[in-house]
Amino acid sequence: MITKNMSITEVVQKFPETVEVFLKHGMHCLGCMAARFENVEQGALAHGINVDKLMEDLNNAKK
């Protein structure tokens, strides 16, 4: 299960299929330095993204 506390980089490394979800939600910062240190919730809030909807979509996307 993907949680809000996981780093963005960790999520993408463990579940590459989530890249499309991040992009769909407007989080195009997957390669930036902040993605290594920000957790999913911090990144979503920084971009004005609904955290709960993002989490739902991320967990639905993982295989």
N, CA, C and O atoms as a Tripos MOL2 file, in Angstrom:
@<TRIPOS>MOLECULE
protein
  252   251    63     0     0
PROTEIN
NO_CHARGES

@<TRIPOS>ATOM
      1 N           0.8340   -1.1900    0.0000 N.3       1 MET1
      2 CA          0.0000    0.0000    0.0000 C.3       1 MET1
      3 C           0.8790    1.2530    0.0000 C.2       1 MET1
      4 O           1.8740    1.3330    0.7190 O.2       1 MET1
      5 N           0.4970    2.1960   -0.8000 N.am      2 ILE2
      6 CA          1.1940    3.4770   -0.8670 C.3       2 ILE2
      7 C           0.5870    4.3920    0.1890 C.2       2 ILE2
      8 O          -0.6340    4.4890    0.3130 O.2       2 ILE2
      9 N           1.4540    5.0630    0.9510 N.am      3 THR3
     10 CA          0.9730    5.9720    1.9880 C.3       3 THR3
     11 C           1.4430    7.3940    1.7010 C.2       3 THR3
     12 O           2.3630    7.6040    0.9110 O.2       3 THR3
     13 N           0.8080    8.3660    2.3460 N.am      4 LYS4
     14 CA          1.1460    9.7770    2.1750 C.3       4 LYS4
     15 C           2.5510   10.0920    2.6590 C.2       4 LYS4
     16 O           3.1630   11.0680    2.2250 O.2       4 LYS4
     17 N           3.0560    9.2640    3.5570 N.am      5 ASN5
     18 CA          4.3600    9.5210    4.1590 C.3       5 ASN5
     19 C           5.5280    8.9910    3.3360 C.2       5 ASN5
     20 O           6.6840    9.2740    3.6530 O.2       5 ASN5
     21 N           5.2470    8.2370    2.2970 N.am      6 MET6
     22 CA          6.3200    7.7200    1.4360 C.3       6 MET6
     23 C           6.8490    8.8540    0.5660 C.2       6 MET6
     24 O           6.0940    9.7330    0.1510 O.2       6 MET6
     25 N           8.1520    8.8280    0.2940 N.am      7 SER7
     26 CA          8.6950    9.8490   -0.6060 C.3       7 SER7
     27 C           8.1850    9.5810   -2.0210 C.2       7 SER7
     28 O           7.8850    8.4460   -2.3910 O.2       7 SER7
     29 N           8.0980   10.6400   -2.7840 N.am      8 ILE8
     30 CA          7.6440   10.5190   -4.1730 C.3       8 ILE8
     31 C           8.5540    9.5790   -4.9410 C.2       8 ILE8
     32 O           8.0860    8.7320   -5.7020 O.2       8 ILE8
     33 N           9.8640    9.7320   -4.7400 N.am      9 THR9
     34 CA         10.8370    8.8740   -5.4190 C.3       9 THR9
     35 C          10.6470    7.4160   -5.0350 C.2       9 THR9
     36 O          10.7160    6.5350   -5.8930 O.2       9 THR9
     37 N          10.4100    7.1530   -3.7670 N.am     10 GLU10
     38 CA         10.1930    5.7760   -3.3070 C.3      10 GLU10
     39 C           8.9760    5.1550   -3.9870 C.2      10 GLU10
     40 O           9.0180    3.9990   -4.4090 O.2      10 GLU10
     41 N           7.9050    5.9150   -4.0900 N.am     11 VAL11
     42 CA          6.6890    5.4070   -4.7340 C.3      11 VAL11
     43 C           6.9660    5.0620   -6.1910 C.2      11 VAL11
     44 O           6.5930    3.9880   -6.6630 O.2      11 VAL11
     45 N           7.6180    5.9710   -6.8960 N.am     12 VAL12
     46 CA          7.8920    5.7520   -8.3250 C.3      12 VAL12
     47 C           8.8510    4.5800   -8.5350 C.2      12 VAL12
     48 O           8.6980    3.8180   -9.4890 O.2      12 VAL12
     49 N           9.8290    4.4340   -7.6600 N.am     13 GLN13
     50 CA         10.7740    3.3230   -7.7910 C.3      13 GLN13
     51 C          10.0990    1.9830   -7.5390 C.2      13 GLN13
     52 O          10.3390    1.0170   -8.2630 O.2      13 GLN13
     53 N           9.2550    1.9210   -6.5110 N.am     14 LYS14
     54 CA          8.5830    0.6610   -6.1740 C.3      14 LYS14
     55 C           7.4330    0.3440   -7.1180 C.2      14 LYS14
     56 O           7.1550   -0.8190   -7.4110 O.2      14 LYS14
     57 N           6.7660    1.3990   -7.5920 N.am     15 PHE15
     58 CA          5.5720    1.2290   -8.4250 C.3      15 PHE15
     59 C           5.6540    2.1490   -9.6350 C.2      15 PHE15
     60 O           4.9930    3.1870   -9.6560 O.2      15 PHE15
     61 N           6.4550    1.7940  -10.6510 N.am     16 PRO16
     62 CA          6.6380    2.6680  -11.8170 C.3      16 PRO16
     63 C           5.3340    3.0190  -12.5280 C.2      16 PRO16
     64 O           5.2500    4.0450  -13.2020 O.2      16 PRO16
     65 N           4.3380    2.1860  -12.3810 N.am     17 GLU17
     66 CA          3.0570    2.4550  -13.0390 C.3      17 GLU17
     67 C           2.3570    3.6840  -12.4500 C.2      17 GLU17
     68 O           1.3790    4.1630  -13.0230 O.2      17 GLU17
     69 N           2.8380    4.1980  -11.3180 N.am     18 THR18
     70 CA          2.2320    5.3840  -10.7070 C.3      18 THR18
     71 C           2.6800    6.6870  -11.3710 C.2      18 THR18
     72 O           2.1020    7.7400  -11.1030 O.2      18 THR18
     73 N           3.6840    6.6350  -12.2200 N.am     19 VAL19
     74 CA          4.1610    7.8540  -12.8890 C.3      19 VAL19
     75 C           3.0100    8.5410  -13.6080 C.2      19 VAL19
     76 O           2.8560    9.7590  -13.5130 O.2      19 VAL19
     77 N           2.2090    7.7770  -14.3200 N.am     20 GLU20
     78 CA          1.0730    8.3480  -15.0610 C.3      20 GLU20
     79 C           0.0860    9.0400  -14.1240 C.2      20 GLU20
     80 O          -0.4940   10.0650  -14.4810 O.2      20 GLU20
     81 N          -0.1030    8.4930  -12.9430 N.am     21 VAL21
     82 CA         -1.0300    9.0950  -11.9750 C.3      21 VAL21
     83 C          -0.4910   10.4380  -11.5010 C.2      21 VAL21
     84 O          -1.2280   11.4230  -11.4520 O.2      21 VAL21
     85 N           0.7920   10.4810  -11.1530 N.am     22 PHE22
     86 CA          1.3870   11.7490  -10.7250 C.3      22 PHE22
     87 C           1.2450   12.7970  -11.8300 C.2      22 PHE22
     88 O           0.8840   13.9420  -11.5590 O.2      22 PHE22
     89 N           1.5260   12.4100  -13.0560 N.am     23 LEU23
     90 CA          1.4350   13.3460  -14.1770 C.3      23 LEU23
     91 C          -0.0020   13.8090  -14.3930 C.2      23 LEU23
     92 O          -0.2480   14.9910  -14.6370 O.2      23 LEU23
     93 N          -0.9420   12.8830  -14.3040 N.am     24 LYS24
     94 CA         -2.3600   13.2130  -14.4880 C.3      24 LYS24
     95 C          -2.8280   14.2370  -13.4540 C.2      24 LYS24
     96 O          -3.6780   15.0810  -13.7390 O.2      24 LYS24
     97 N          -2.2730   14.1510  -12.2790 N.am     25 HIS25
     98 CA         -2.6540   15.0740  -11.2040 C.3      25 HIS25
     99 C          -1.8590   16.3770  -11.2410 C.2      25 HIS25
    100 O          -2.0540   17.2430  -10.3890 O.2      25 HIS25
    101 N          -0.9680   16.5240  -12.2180 N.am     26 GLY26
    102 CA         -0.2220   17.7710  -12.3480 C.3      26 GLY26
    103 C           1.0890   17.8100  -11.5950 C.2      26 GLY26
    104 O           1.6860   18.8750  -11.4400 O.2      26 GLY26
    105 N           1.5430   16.6660  -11.1260 N.am     27 MET27
    106 CA          2.8280   16.6090  -10.4220 C.3      27 MET27
    107 C           3.8960   16.1740  -11.4300 C.2      27 MET27
    108 O           4.1810   14.9860  -11.5810 O.2      27 MET27
    109 N           4.4670   17.1450  -12.1000 N.am     28 HIS28
    110 CA          5.4630   16.8800  -13.1330 C.3      28 HIS28
    111 C           6.8760   16.9920  -12.5840 C.2      28 HIS28
    112 O           7.8320   17.1390  -13.3450 O.2      28 HIS28
    113 N           7.0100   16.9230  -11.2660 N.am     29 CYS29
    114 CA          8.2950   17.1570  -10.6120 C.3      29 CYS29
    115 C           8.9880   15.8580  -10.2290 C.2      29 CYS29
    116 O           9.8180   15.8500   -9.3200 O.2      29 CYS29
    117 N           8.6670   14.7680  -10.8990 N.am     30 LEU30
    118 CA          9.1880   13.4720  -10.4920 C.3      30 LEU30
    119 C          10.7100   13.4010  -10.5220 C.2      30 LEU30
    120 O          11.3040   12.6480   -9.7510 O.2      30 LEU30
    121 N          11.3390   14.1600  -11.3830 N.am     31 GLY31
    122 CA         12.7890   14.1170  -11.4790 C.3      31 GLY31
    123 C          13.4950   15.2160  -10.7040 C.2      31 GLY31
    124 O          14.7240   15.2770  -10.7010 O.2      31 GLY31
    125 N          12.7420   16.0790  -10.0510 N.am     32 CYS32
    126 CA         13.3880   17.1930   -9.3540 C.3      32 CYS32
    127 C          13.9410   16.7350   -8.0090 C.2      32 CYS32
    128 O          13.5680   15.6820   -7.4940 O.2      32 CYS32
    129 N          14.8220   17.5320   -7.4620 N.am     33 MET33
    130 CA         15.4580   17.1890   -6.1960 C.3      33 MET33
    131 C          14.4440   17.0740   -5.0560 C.2      33 MET33
    132 O          14.6050   16.2270   -4.1780 O.2      33 MET33
    133 N          13.4220   17.8970   -5.0530 N.am     34 ALA34
    134 CA         12.4330   17.8630   -3.9740 C.3      34 ALA34
    135 C          11.7190   16.5200   -3.9060 C.2      34 ALA34
    136 O          11.3140   16.0940   -2.8240 O.2      34 ALA34
    137 N          11.5590   15.8510   -5.0340 N.am     35 ALA35
    138 CA         10.8590   14.5640   -5.0610 C.3      35 ALA35
    139 C          11.5790   13.5210   -4.2140 C.2      35 ALA35
    140 O          10.9580   12.5750   -3.7300 O.2      35 ALA35
    141 N          12.8590   13.6860   -4.0370 N.am     36 ARG36
    142 CA         13.6200   12.7330   -3.2210 C.3      36 ARG36
    143 C          13.3500   12.9070   -1.7390 C.2      36 ARG36
    144 O          13.4550   11.9550   -0.9660 O.2      36 ARG36
    145 N          13.0030   14.1240   -1.3430 N.am     37 PHE37
    146 CA         12.8590   14.4260    0.0760 C.3      37 PHE37
    147 C          11.4140   14.6660    0.5010 C.2      37 PHE37
    148 O          11.0550   14.4150    1.6510 O.2      37 PHE37
    149 N          10.5970   15.1430   -0.4100 N.am     38 GLU38
    150 CA          9.1930   15.3910   -0.0860 C.3      38 GLU38
    151 C           8.4240   14.0810   -0.0850 C.2      38 GLU38
    152 O           8.6520   13.1990   -0.9140 O.2      38 GLU38
    153 N           7.5030   13.9780    0.8740 N.am     39 ASN39
    154 CA          6.6300   12.8190    0.8020 C.3      39 ASN39
    155 C           5.4590   13.1600   -0.1250 C.2      39 ASN39
    156 O           5.3220   14.2990   -0.5730 O.2      39 ASN39
    157 N           4.6400   12.1840   -0.3990 N.am     40 VAL40
    158 CA          3.5480   12.3710   -1.3550 C.3      40 VAL40
    159 C           2.6210   13.4980   -0.8980 C.2      40 VAL40
    160 O           2.2090   14.3300   -1.7050 O.2      40 VAL40
    161 N           2.2980   13.5250    0.3860 N.am     41 GLU41
    162 CA          1.3920   14.5590    0.8940 C.3      41 GLU41
    163 C           1.9920   15.9540    0.7370 C.2      41 GLU41
    164 O           1.2950   16.8740    0.3080 O.2      41 GLU41
    165 N           3.2610   16.1290    1.0740 N.am     42 GLN42
    166 CA          3.9110   17.4340    0.9500 C.3      42 GLN42
    167 C           3.9230   17.9020   -0.5060 C.2      42 GLN42
    168 O           3.6370   19.0630   -0.7970 O.2      42 GLN42
    169 N           4.2560   16.9910   -1.4090 N.am     43 GLY43
    170 CA          4.2850   17.3410   -2.8250 C.3      43 GLY43
    171 C           2.9220   17.7210   -3.3480 C.2      43 GLY43
    172 O           2.7870   18.6810   -4.1070 O.2      43 GLY43
    173 N           1.9000   16.9680   -2.9430 N.am     44 ALA44
    174 CA          0.5430   17.2600   -3.3940 C.3      44 ALA44
    175 C           0.0760   18.6140   -2.8680 C.2      44 ALA44
    176 O          -0.4970   19.4080   -3.6130 O.2      44 ALA44
    177 N           0.3180   18.8720   -1.6050 N.am     45 LEU45
    178 CA         -0.1010   20.1460   -1.0200 C.3      45 LEU45
    179 C           0.6240   21.3180   -1.6690 C.2      45 LEU45
    180 O           0.0310   22.3770   -1.8720 O.2      45 LEU45
    181 N           1.8950   21.1380   -1.9950 N.am     46 ALA46
    182 CA          2.6720   22.2000   -2.6410 C.3      46 ALA46
    183 C           2.1090   22.5490   -4.0170 C.2      46 ALA46
    184 O           2.2780   23.6690   -4.4990 O.2      46 ALA46
    185 N           1.4380   21.5800   -4.6460 N.am     47 HIS47
    186 CA          0.8820   21.7900   -5.9810 C.3      47 HIS47
    187 C          -0.6310   22.0060   -5.9520 C.2      47 HIS47
    188 O          -1.2640   22.0820   -7.0050 O.2      47 HIS47
    189 N          -1.2090   22.1030   -4.7660 N.am     48 GLY48
    190 CA         -2.6480   22.3310   -4.6540 C.3      48 GLY48
    191 C          -3.4900   21.1530   -5.0950 C.2      48 GLY48
    192 O          -4.5870   21.3270   -5.6260 O.2      48 GLY48
    193 N          -2.9760   19.9490   -4.8760 N.am     49 ILE49
    194 CA         -3.6410   18.7280   -5.3310 C.3      49 ILE49
    195 C          -4.3700   18.0790   -4.1580 C.2      49 ILE49
    196 O          -3.8620   18.0620   -3.0370 O.2      49 ILE49
    197 N          -5.5560   17.5480   -4.4170 N.am     50 ASN50
    198 CA         -6.3280   16.8320   -3.4080 C.3      50 ASN50
    199 C          -5.5740   15.5530   -3.0210 C.2      50 ASN50
    200 O          -5.4510   14.6270   -3.8230 O.2      50 ASN50
    201 N          -5.0770   15.5180   -1.7930 N.am     51 VAL51
    202 CA         -4.2360   14.4000   -1.3390 C.3      51 VAL51
    203 C          -5.0090   13.0940   -1.3260 C.2      51 VAL51
    204 O          -4.4890   12.0650   -1.7580 O.2      51 VAL51
    205 N          -6.2420   13.1160   -0.8380 N.am     52 ASP52
    206 CA         -7.0200   11.8760   -0.7400 C.3      52 ASP52
    207 C          -7.3010   11.2740   -2.1110 C.2      52 ASP52
    208 O          -7.2160   10.0580   -2.2840 O.2      52 ASP52
    209 N          -7.6330   12.1110   -3.0820 N.am     53 LYS53
    210 CA         -7.8960   11.6140   -4.4470 C.3      53 LYS53
    211 C          -6.6140   11.0730   -5.0720 C.2      53 LYS53
    212 O          -6.6270   10.0380   -5.7380 O.2      53 LYS53
    213 N          -5.5070   11.7800   -4.8530 N.am     54 LEU54
    214 CA         -4.2250   11.2950   -5.3680 C.3      54 LEU54
    215 C          -3.8850    9.9380   -4.7710 C.2      54 LEU54
    216 O          -3.4690    9.0310   -5.4920 O.2      54 LEU54
    217 N          -4.0590    9.7890   -3.4570 N.am     55 MET55
    218 CA         -3.7410    8.5210   -2.7970 C.3      55 MET55
    219 C          -4.6120    7.3920   -3.3420 C.2      55 MET55
    220 O          -4.1350    6.2810   -3.5720 O.2      55 MET55
    221 N          -5.8820    7.6890   -3.5410 N.am     56 GLU56
    222 CA         -6.7930    6.6860   -4.0910 C.3      56 GLU56
    223 C          -6.3260    6.2370   -5.4740 C.2      56 GLU56
    224 O          -6.2600    5.0410   -5.7560 O.2      56 GLU56
    225 N          -6.0060    7.1990   -6.3290 N.am     57 ASP57
    226 CA         -5.5650    6.8820   -7.6900 C.3      57 ASP57
    227 C          -4.2290    6.1470   -7.6980 C.2      57 ASP57
    228 O          -4.0350    5.2210   -8.4860 O.2      57 ASP57
    229 N          -3.3050    6.5550   -6.8230 N.am     58 LEU58
    230 CA         -2.0090    5.8710   -6.7530 C.3      58 LEU58
    231 C          -2.1830    4.4170   -6.3530 C.2      58 LEU58
    232 O          -1.5910    3.5270   -6.9650 O.2      58 LEU58
    233 N          -2.9890    4.1690   -5.3330 N.am     59 ASN59
    234 CA         -3.1810    2.8020   -4.8800 C.3      59 ASN59
    235 C          -3.9710    1.9580   -5.8620 C.2      59 ASN59
    236 O          -3.7810    0.7430   -5.9190 O.2      59 ASN59
    237 N          -4.8470    2.5710   -6.6310 N.am     60 ASN60
    238 CA         -5.5740    1.8380   -7.6670 C.3      60 ASN60
    239 C          -4.6810    1.4920   -8.8570 C.2      60 ASN60
    240 O          -4.9460    0.5300   -9.5780 O.2      60 ASN60
    241 N          -3.6300    2.2750   -9.0580 N.am     61 ALA61
    242 CA         -2.7590    2.0660  -10.2100 C.3      61 ALA61
    243 C          -1.7200    0.9830   -9.9960 C.2      61 ALA61
    244 O          -1.2560    0.3690  -10.9570 O.2      61 ALA61
    245 N          -1.3500    0.7410   -8.7460 N.am     62 LYS62
    246 CA         -0.2540   -0.2150   -8.5050 C.3      62 LYS62
    247 C          -0.7160   -1.6300   -8.8060 C.2      62 LYS62
    248 O          -1.8700   -1.9990   -8.5880 O.2      62 LYS62
    249 N           0.2150   -2.3900   -9.3060 N.am     63 LYS63
    250 CA         -0.1040   -3.7710   -9.7170 C.3      63 LYS63
    251 C          -0.0720   -4.7260   -8.5410 C.2      63 LYS63
    252 O          -0.3160   -5.9210   -8.7090 O.2      63 LYS63
@<TRIPOS>BOND
     1     1     2 1
     2     2     3 1
     3     3     4 2
     4     3     5 am
     5     5     6 1
     6     6     7 1
     7     7     8 2
     8     7     9 am
     9     9    10 1
    10    10    11 1
    11    11    12 2
    12    11    13 am
    13    13    14 1
    14    14    15 1
    15    15    16 2
    16    15    17 am
    17    17    18 1
    18    18    19 1
    19    19    20 2
    20    19    21 am
    21    21    22 1
    22    22    23 1
    23    23    24 2
    24    23    25 am
    25    25    26 1
    26    26    27 1
    27    27    28 2
    28    27    29 am
    29    29    30 1
    30    30    31 1
    31    31    32 2
    32    31    33 am
    33    33    34 1
    34    34    35 1
    35    35    36 2
    36    35    37 am
    37    37    38 1
    38    38    39 1
    39    39    40 2
    40    39    41 am
    41    41    42 1
    42    42    43 1
    43    43    44 2
    44    43    45 am
    45    45    46 1
    46    46    47 1
    47    47    48 2
    48    47    49 am
    49    49    50 1
    50    50    51 1
    51    51    52 2
    52    51    53 am
    53    53    54 1
    54    54    55 1
    55    55    56 2
    56    55    57 am
    57    57    58 1
    58    58    59 1
    59    59    60 2
    60    59    61 am
    61    61    62 1
    62    62    63 1
    63    63    64 2
    64    63    65 am
    65    65    66 1
    66    66    67 1
    67    67    68 2
    68    67    69 am
    69    69    70 1
    70    70    71 1
    71    71    72 2
    72    71    73 am
    73    73    74 1
    74    74    75 1
    75    75    76 2
    76    75    77 am
    77    77    78 1
    78    78    79 1
    79    79    80 2
    80    79    81 am
    81    81    82 1
    82    82    83 1
    83    83    84 2
    84    83    85 am
    85    85    86 1
    86    86    87 1
    87    87    88 2
    88    87    89 am
    89    89    90 1
    90    90    91 1
    91    91    92 2
    92    91    93 am
    93    93    94 1
    94    94    95 1
    95    95    96 2
    96    95    97 am
    97    97    98 1
    98    98    99 1
    99    99   100 2
   100    99   101 am
   101   101   102 1
   102   102   103 1
   103   103   104 2
   104   103   105 am
   105   105   106 1
   106   106   107 1
   107   107   108 2
   108   107   109 am
   109   109   110 1
   110   110   111 1
   111   111   112 2
   112   111   113 am
   113   113   114 1
   114   114   115 1
   115   115   116 2
   116   115   117 am
   117   117   118 1
   118   118   119 1
   119   119   120 2
   120   119   121 am
   121   121   122 1
   122   122   123 1
   123   123   124 2
   124   123   125 am
   125   125   126 1
   126   126   127 1
   127   127   128 2
   128   127   129 am
   129   129   130 1
   130   130   131 1
   131   131   132 2
   132   131   133 am
   133   133   134 1
   134   134   135 1
   135   135   136 2
   136   135   137 am
   137   137   138 1
   138   138   139 1
   139   139   140 2
   140   139   141 am
   141   141   142 1
   142   142   143 1
   143   143   144 2
   144   143   145 am
   145   145   146 1
   146   146   147 1
   147   147   148 2
   148   147   149 am
   149   149   150 1
   150   150   151 1
   151   151   152 2
   152   151   153 am
   153   153   154 1
   154   154   155 1
   155   155   156 2
   156   155   157 am
   157   157   158 1
   158   158   159 1
   159   159   160 2
   160   159   161 am
   161   161   162 1
   162   162   163 1
   163   163   164 2
   164   163   165 am
   165   165   166 1
   166   166   167 1
   167   167   168 2
   168   167   169 am
   169   169   170 1
   170   170   171 1
   171   171   172 2
   172   171   173 am
   173   173   174 1
   174   174   175 1
   175   175   176 2
   176   175   177 am
   177   177   178 1
   178   178   179 1
   179   179   180 2
   180   179   181 am
   181   181   182 1
   182   182   183 1
   183   183   184 2
   184   183   185 am
   185   185   186 1
   186   186   187 1
   187   187   188 2
   188   187   189 am
   189   189   190 1
   190   190   191 1
   191   191   192 2
   192   191   193 am
   193   193   194 1
   194   194   195 1
   195   195   196 2
   196   195   197 am
   197   197   198 1
   198   198   199 1
   199   199   200 2
   200   199   201 am
   201   201   202 1
   202   202   203 1
   203   203   204 2
   204   203   205 am
   205   205   206 1
   206   206   207 1
   207   207   208 2
   208   207   209 am
   209   209   210 1
   210   210   211 1
   211   211   212 2
   212   211   213 am
   213   213   214 1
   214   214   215 1
   215   215   216 2
   216   215   217 am
   217   217   218 1
   218   218   219 1
   219   219   220 2
   220   219   221 am
   221   221   222 1
   222   222   223 1
   223   223   224 2
   224   223   225 am
   225   225   226 1
   226   226   227 1
   227   227   228 2
   228   227   229 am
   229   229   230 1
   230   230   231 1
   231   231   232 2
   232   231   233 am
   233   233   234 1
   234   234   235 1
   235   235   236 2
   236   235   237 am
   237   237   238 1
   238   238   239 1
   239   239   240 2
   240   239   241 am
   241   241   242 1
   242   242   243 1
   243   243   244 2
   244   243   245 am
   245   245   246 1
   246   246   247 1
   247   247   248 2
   248   247   249 am
   249   249   250 1
   250   250   251 1
   251   251   252 2
@<TRIPOS>SUBSTRUCTURE
     1 MET1         2 RESIDUE 1 A MET
     2 ILE2         6 RESIDUE 1 A ILE
     3 THR3        10 RESIDUE 1 A THR
     4 LYS4        14 RESIDUE 1 A LYS
     5 ASN5        18 RESIDUE 1 A ASN
     6 MET6        22 RESIDUE 1 A MET
     7 SER7        26 RESIDUE 1 A SER
     8 ILE8        30 RESIDUE 1 A ILE
     9 THR9        34 RESIDUE 1 A THR
    10 GLU10       38 RESIDUE 1 A GLU
    11 VAL11       42 RESIDUE 1 A VAL
    12 VAL12       46 RESIDUE 1 A VAL
    13 GLN13       50 RESIDUE 1 A GLN
    14 LYS14       54 RESIDUE 1 A LYS
    15 PHE15       58 RESIDUE 1 A PHE
    16 PRO16       62 RESIDUE 1 A PRO
    17 GLU17       66 RESIDUE 1 A GLU
    18 THR18       70 RESIDUE 1 A THR
    19 VAL19       74 RESIDUE 1 A VAL
    20 GLU20       78 RESIDUE 1 A GLU
    21 VAL21       82 RESIDUE 1 A VAL
    22 PHE22       86 RESIDUE 1 A PHE
    23 LEU23       90 RESIDUE 1 A LEU
    24 LYS24       94 RESIDUE 1 A LYS
    25 HIS25       98 RESIDUE 1 A HIS
    26 GLY26      102 RESIDUE 1 A GLY
    27 MET27      106 RESIDUE 1 A MET
    28 HIS28      110 RESIDUE 1 A HIS
    29 CYS29      114 RESIDUE 1 A CYS
    30 LEU30      118 RESIDUE 1 A LEU
    31 GLY31      122 RESIDUE 1 A GLY
    32 CYS32      126 RESIDUE 1 A CYS
    33 MET33      130 RESIDUE 1 A MET
    34 ALA34      134 RESIDUE 1 A ALA
    35 ALA35      138 RESIDUE 1 A ALA
    36 ARG36      142 RESIDUE 1 A ARG
    37 PHE37      146 RESIDUE 1 A PHE
    38 GLU38      150 RESIDUE 1 A GLU
    39 ASN39      154 RESIDUE 1 A ASN
    40 VAL40      158 RESIDUE 1 A VAL
    41 GLU41      162 RESIDUE 1 A GLU
    42 GLN42      166 RESIDUE 1 A GLN
    43 GLY43      170 RESIDUE 1 A GLY
    44 ALA44      174 RESIDUE 1 A ALA
    45 LEU45      178 RESIDUE 1 A LEU
    46 ALA46      182 RESIDUE 1 A ALA
    47 HIS47      186 RESIDUE 1 A HIS
    48 GLY48      190 RESIDUE 1 A GLY
    49 ILE49      194 RESIDUE 1 A ILE
    50 ASN50      198 RESIDUE 1 A ASN
    51 VAL51      202 RESIDUE 1 A VAL
    52 ASP52      206 RESIDUE 1 A ASP
    53 LYS53      210 RESIDUE 1 A LYS
    54 LEU54      214 RESIDUE 1 A LEU
    55 MET55      218 RESIDUE 1 A MET
    56 GLU56      222 RESIDUE 1 A GLU
    57 ASP57      226 RESIDUE 1 A ASP
    58 LEU58      230 RESIDUE 1 A LEU
    59 ASN59      234 RESIDUE 1 A ASN
    60 ASN60      238 RESIDUE 1 A ASN
    61 ALA61      242 RESIDUE 1 A ALA
    62 LYS62      246 RESIDUE 1 A LYS
    63 LYS63      250 RESIDUE 1 A LYS
